[in-house]
Amino acid sequence: MDEKIEEDIKRFILRKLVRHRMWMHKHTSIHNLPKGLPDYLRNTKEVRKVIDELLKNNILLGKPTPYGLEVSLNIKKKKEIEDFIEDG
């Protein structure tokens, strides 16, 4: 897939988490992130690649739990996240 699709996936995930106010101590399961994407994108390597990249860049914070990884947005990157969403 091309860079444009990966950026669209990233923007979709970040918008969704901002809309639900998932900052710092409010978490959601990592499995909820692709929900709402079109079926042809939902379970692809690209989605996992984008999520891994967001975690690596500390835009998403991970919290391991006994039932799986929970994620939230990093409040310290709020300006960067909002700028990225608005650029789309």
C-alpha positions in Angstrom: 0.0 0.0 0.0 1.1 3.5 -0.5 2.0 6.3 1.9 -1.3 8.0 1.4 -3.3 5.0 2.7 -1.1 4.7 5.7 -1.5 8.4 6.5 -5.3 8.0 6.1 -5.3 5.0 8.6 -3.2 7.0 11.0 -5.5 10.0 10.8 -8.5 7.8 11.2 -7.1 6.2 14.4 -6.0 9.5 15.9 -9.3 11.2 15.2 -11.2 8.4 16.7 -9.2 8.5 19.9 -9.4 12.3 20.2 -13.1 12.2 19.6 -13.5 9.6 22.5 -11.0 11.6 24.7 -8.6 8.7 25.1 -5.8 10.8 26.7 -3.3 9.4 29.2 -5.3 7.4 31.8 -8.3 6.6 29.7 -7.5 3.5 27.7 -9.1 1.3 25.0 -8.1 -2.1 23.7 -5.7 -2.1 20.7 -8.2 -4.3 19.0 -10.8 -1.4 18.9 -8.5 0.9 16.8 -9.3 -0.6 13.3 -13.1 -0.7 14.0 -14.8 1.7 11.7 -12.3 1.3 8.9 -13.6 -0.2 5.6 -13.5 -4.0 5.5 -10.7 -4.2 2.9 -8.4 -2.3 5.3 -9.5 -3.5 8.7 -7.3 -6.6 9.2 -4.3 -5.7 7.1 -0.6 -5.5 7.8 -0.8 -1.8 7.1 -3.1 -1.1 10.1 -0.7 -3.1 12.4 2.3 -1.2 10.9 0.6 2.2 11.6 -0.3 1.2 15.2 3.3 0.0 15.8 4.7 3.2 14.4 2.4 5.3 16.6 3.5 3.3 19.7 7.2 3.6 18.7 6.9 7.4 18.3 5.2 7.7 21.7 2.1 9.2 20.1 0.2 6.2 21.6 1.0 5.0 25.0 0.6 1.2 25.7 -0.5 -0.3 28.9 -0.2 -4.1 29.2 -3.1 -5.8 30.9 -3.8 -9.5 31.5 -6.3 -9.5 28.7 -4.2 -7.6 26.1 -2.6 -4.3 25.3 -4.6 -1.1 26.1 -3.6 2.2 24.4 -4.2 5.9 25.0 -3.0 9.2 23.4 0.1 10.9 24.9 -0.9 14.3 26.2 2.6 15.5 25.7 2.1 15.1 22.0 -1.3 16.8 21.9 -0.2 19.7 19.6 1.5 17.3 17.2 -1.6 15.0 17.1 -4.0 17.9 16.5 -1.8 19.4 13.8 -1.6 16.1 12.0 -5.4 15.6 12.1 -6.0 19.2 10.9 -3.6 18.8 7.9 -5.8 16.1 6.5 
